[in-house]
Amino acid sequence: MGDQRARRRWERHDVRIPINVSTGVNGQTVRFGGEACDISIGGLRLFLTREVQPGASLIMEFLLPYSSTPLAVHGVVRNRSGFTHGIEFTHTTSEQQQLIERTCKVFTLLK
């Protein structure tokens, strides 16, 4: 695990954030809930009650701690272990990225 942390591009911050997820399954949009377990500038670790395969695109709707601005962020599943999924943010707007970066900075200051 130590080697894996050394390879990470961004520092992770422990959180518990409820997230609503939308993804395409067999040509249909499926919606379900999950929980972010940690977040970084580039993505998050997401616990879902269903398995989503690596490479799948998602839209995640959530509210960051210390913020009243709801986010709808695109992401892609980069890895999966059981019901825990590593998600990389994709196609974030500059406003979304700034909000995520500001939240991660607050977490760093609170350590």
N, C-alpha and C positions, 0 to 999 in steps of 0.2 A: 504494500500500500504506500509506503514511503517513496518508492521509486515513481509510482503513478502520480503522487502529489507534486514531485519535483518536475514532472513533465507538463503539468497543467499550465495553460496560458494565463489564466486569471484566478485570483484568490476567490475561494468559495466562502459563503456566509450561511450559517445555519438559520433556517426560517421554517415556519409552518404557515403556508399560504394556501387557502382553498382556491382551486382553479377549475374553471369550466373549459372543457376541451371539445373541439369539433374536428372531425377528420372524415375523409371519404373512405367508405367501405362498399365495394361492389357497386360503385356508381351512386351510392346514397350518402348523404351527410348524416353522420352519427354524432350525437352529443352525449357526453358523460362527464362526471366529476372526478377530480383527483386532488392531490395535495403536493405542493412543492416542498421538498425537504431541505434544499439549499439553493442558493442563487449566486451567480457571478455576473460580471459584465457581459459575458458571451452566451450564457445559457442557464439552465437549472436542472436539478434532479427532481424528477416527477414520479410520484407513486400513483399508479392507476389501478383500478379494480379489474382491468382487462389488459391483455398483452397487446401491444402495438409494435409491429416489426420495425427494425432499423430501416431507415430510408423513408419512412412515412412522414408526410407533411401534416402539421397540426396548426390550428388556431387556438391560442390559449387566452382566456379572458380572466383577469385577476386584478386585485388591488394591492399595490405594494405597501408595506408598512411605512408609516410616516407620510403617506400621500393620500389625497382624496381623489386623485385622477385615475379612473378605471383604464386599464390597458387591454388591448386586443392585439396580441403579438403572434406573428408567424414563427414557427419553429420546425425543426426536423429531428426525428429520432436518430441519434448517432450510435447509441448502444442500449442494450437492455439486459437486465438480470432479473428474471422472474417478472414481478410487477413494477420494478423500479426502472425508469427510463432516463437516459441521459439526453437532454434536449439542447440543441444549439439554436439560438435565436437567428432568424433569417428575415430579411426585408424589413428591419426596424426603421421607423422614421427617425429623424434627428431628435425630435422631441421625446420619443420613446427611449432612445438610447441615452439621452441626457438624464431622464428620470431614473432609469436603471442605474446609471453610473453614480448619480447623486445618492441614491439609496445605498449602494454598495459602499460609498465613501462614509456615510453615516454609520454603517455597521463596523467599518474599520475603526472609526473614532470611538465607538462604544466598547471596543475590546478592552 
